[in-house]
Amino acid sequence: MNERCVEIGLLLYPGAQLAAVYGLGDLFAVANRMAAGRGREGQARLRISHWQADEQGHLRRVFDSQPQAPGTPQVVILPPCLDSDAAQPPASCYRDWLRRQHGAGVILASVCAGAFALAEAGLLDGRRVTTHWALAAQLAARYPRVTVLPERMVVDDGELLTAGGLMAWTDLGLALVTRLLGPTIAAETARFLVLDLNRESQRQFSSFAPSLDHGDAAVLAVQHWLQGAGGAEASLASMAARAGLGERTFLRRFRAATGMKPTEYCQQLRVTRARELLEFTRQSIDQVAWQVGYRDTGAFRKVFARLVGVSPGDYRRRFGTAAR
């Protein structure tokens, strides 16, 4: 039977999460098994390799699932990173190698902080990408020509694919299996590994982390007050009065300091508090809505779904612990 081989290279840059490296290898091995079971003529087979810089800064294969096979990678993946400096620029040898791979038509993919290496190499300019929700603001600020979509689990932009949080390597792996081996093999792989095949959003996993280091003391005082009140019942007039500013001046300074309008900020605080109540109490959704400052339960449900990506009821079913 004729066999077409597609090499997927995993880049072992400093700090790369080895659990993801080996997990992706296992996922692709399962996909190969599923494809082989169908026995189709000309069915592609995935070849897995690991690449790492040597002492001279040259990228070399340090593992190859088919060491006798010729060729170069058609896909290169940058795994996630658990280190505290995960978003630091990679060594120049990795940047240069990635540029050469891209120039040769190789598909490049990243998970979590791996997107920073692609951005540092200048490969994400003008692109739509995703990364871990906690790193999205940092990526957008450091590389303003990149459009960051922190709510997305995977963004497929042709020859560049990016995936969100640390465990989104499973989503990226299935996306690549879909592209390289077809949707049927991807579905069979997901079923065998007990994975969700079509996770589109990471919003339900994210948390609101407001900026508190902007240096505007008046705005910071309002933020601390809102945090204590959970954003409930706060009007523009009361926030401006708390800051000792006129409303128009307060609006301008609040947005400059936080990157958000006060109404958007309060919605985030309210929904954050609602998530906690849905997770850890048995209060009804109407009671939760009232407690976080919404008198219109319908409006609460709409805001919650828009910010979290699922309804309050679905969120409780997935993350609630009080009834377990």
N, C-alpha and C positions, 0 to 999 in steps of 0.2 A: 504494500500500500504506500503510495506517495505521501510524504509527510513534509509539511512546511513548518519551519521553526522560526519563532519570534522570540528574540532575546530581550528580557527585561532586566536592566541593571539597577541594583540598589546601591545608592551612594552612602558609604560609611564615613561621613564627615565627623569631626570631633563632636562627641555628645549625642550622636544619633541613637535613638531608642532601639535597642537590639530586639526587644520583644516584638516591635512592629516589623523589623527586618525579617525575623524568622517566621512571624505570623503571616506576612505576605507570601513568603516562600511556601508555607503550608497551604494557604488559600489557592495559590496558583497550581500547586501539586494536585489538589483536589479537583480543580478545574480540568487539568490534564486527564485525570482519571475519568471524569464525567464525559469528556470529549472522546476518549479512547473507547468507552463503553458503547458509543454510538457507531463506531466503525465506519465513519464516512470517508470516502476517497478524497484525498487532498486536505483533510482536516489539519489545521494548524496545531502545533504543540508549543507550549511556553517553556522557554529555557531561562533559568534564573542565574544571575551572576551578581557578585558583590564587588564593588570598586572602592579603592582606598588609595590615598596618596602615600608614596614611599618617602624615604628620607630626603630624596632629591626633589620632591614635589611633583613627581610624575604619577598620574593615576594608573593603577594596575588592577587587574582582576585578582582577587584574593580567594574567590570561590566561584565555581562554575558547575552547574548541574549537568552539563554536557561538555566536558573539557576537551573532547576530541573534535567538536563541531567548530567550523570556521565562522567568521563573521564578526559583526559588532552589534552593540545594542540598538534596537529600534525604539526602545522606551527606557527612560532613566527616571527613577523615583528618588526624591529626597524625603526620607522618613522624618517623623516628628523628633523632638528633642526634649528631654526632661530637665536639662541643666537650667540654672537660674539665668545664665547668659544666653539662653536659647535664641534670642533675636539678634545676637552680635553678628557682624559681617563675617563670612567665611574667609579662609585664606585665599590669596589671589589664585593659587593653582586650581582650586575648585571653581572659582568664578570663570577663569579662562577656559577650563575644560567644558563647563556648561555652555559657554558661548559657542565653542567649537561644535559641540553636539547639536545645539539648536541650528547652527548654520548648515549642518549636514542633514537636517531634516528629521532628527530624532524627536520623538514625543517626550516632553519633559513634564513631570508631575511632582507635586509636593503635598505633604501632610503637615498641618499645624505650622510650627515655626520654620519648616522647610521653605515656605514661601519667601522668607527674608533673603535666602541665598539667591533665589531666582530674581528677586527685585534688585538686589545688590549687583547682580550681573547685568542689569538693565533690560532684562527679558520680559518684564511685566508692564513696562510703560505703555499706557493707553489700553491696558487690558482690564477685564473684570475678573477679580480673584476672590478667594476666601482664605481664611486662616482661623486659628482658635479665636473664639469670641473675645477672650481676655487680651489678645494681642492685636485685635483689629485696629484700635485707635492708634497704637504705636506704629503699625505698618502704614496706615494712611498718612500719619504725620511725617514719617521719615521719607516716604516715597509718594509725594503729592500727585504724580502723574499716573498712579495706580488707583483704580476704582475698587474699593474693598467692600465686599458684601458679607458682613459677619453673620447674617442669618442663614446663609446657604451652607449646606453640608458638603456639596461638591459643585464646583463650577468648571464646566467643560468648555474651553475656549479654543477648540480645534487641536493644535499641536501642544497646547499648554493646559494642564489640568491641575486644579488646586483643591485640597480637601480641608475641612475645618479642624475640629478638636483632635486630641491625642489618639482617640480610638477611631477616628474617621478613616484610618488606613483600611478598615474593612469595607467602607463605602467606596473608597478609591479603587481598591482591588476588584470589587465587583463591577465597577464602571469600566475598568480596563478589560475584564473578562468579557463583558458585554460587547465592547468594541472589537476585541481581537478574536473571540471564539463564538460570539453571538449571544442573543438574549436567552435562548433556551438553556445553554450551558451555564450562563450566569444564574438563572433561576434554580437550576439543579444544584449548583454549588452552594447557593444561599440556603436552600432547604437542608442540604447535608450538614452544613456548619451551623444551622439554626440561627441565621442572620436575617435581619430585615433587608430586603432588596432595594427598596426605594425610600430611604430616609432622605428627605429633601431639606429639612431645616434643623439648625442647632439652637434656635431661639429658646426652646423649652429647657435647654440645659444651661443657658447663660444666666448671669446675675447682673444687676445694675450696680456699677462701680463709679459713682460721680467723681468728677475732678475736684480735689480739695487743695491743690497746691498752686493755684493761680495767682495768689498774692493780693486779691481784692478782699480786704477785711470786712467791708460792709456786706458783700455778697456771701462771704463765708459765714457770717453771723446768721443770715437768713437760711443758709443750707443746714446749719446745725439746728436751728429752730424747726425747720421742716422735717428733719430727720426725727426729732423728738415727737412731733405731732403726726408723723407718718404721712405728711402731705395732705391730710384731711382738713376740709373747711378753710383752706388757705386761699384768700383772694389776692388779686394783684395789689389792691390798696393796702391790705394788711402786710404783705411782703415788703412793699415800698416803704411803709411806715417803720417796719422793723429795721430796715436798712438806713433809715433817715434820709431817704432820697425821694425826689419826685418820681412819678410813675414812668415817664418816658426815659428819664436818666437810669432808673433802676432796670427797665427792660433792656436798654442798650448794654449796661455793664453786666447784667446777669448772663446775657447771651454770649458776650465776649469772654466771660470767665468760664462758663460751663459748656458752651457750644450748643445750648438748648434754650428754648423759650421756657419761662416759668411754668406754663401750663403743661408742656411736655415733661418737664422735670417732675412735677407733682404727679402726673400719671405714672411715671416710672416708679416713684416711691410707693404710690398706692398699690400698684400691681405687685411690687416686691413684697409688701406686707400681706396682700391677698394670697400670694403663693405660699407663704409661711402658714397662714391659717388653713389653706386647703390641704397642706401637707400634714399638719400636726394637730388639727382639731376636727371635730365632727359637726361643726356649725354648717348650716345650710348655705347654699350659694347666695341666697338673698341676705342672710345674716352677715356673711363675709362682705358682700357689697356695701351694706350699711356701715359696717365697722370701719371700712377704709375710706368712707366719705362719699359713696355713691347712693343717692336716693332713687335713682332710676336703674333698676337691675339690668334692664336691656342695654343701657349705655355701658354699664360695667362689663357685661359679657362681650360687647363689641370691642371695647378698648383692650380687654384682657386677650382676646383672640388675636388682635392686631399686633400686640407687643410680644406675646408668648408663642403664637403660632398654633395653639390649640385652644379649645373651649375650656372654661373652668372645670366642667365635669370631666372632660377627658384628662385634664392635668391631674385632678385628684385621683382618678382611676390608675394613672400611671405612677404617680409619685407619693400619693397619700399613705401615711403610716398609722394614723389614729385608729383605723378600723381593722388593722391586721392583727 
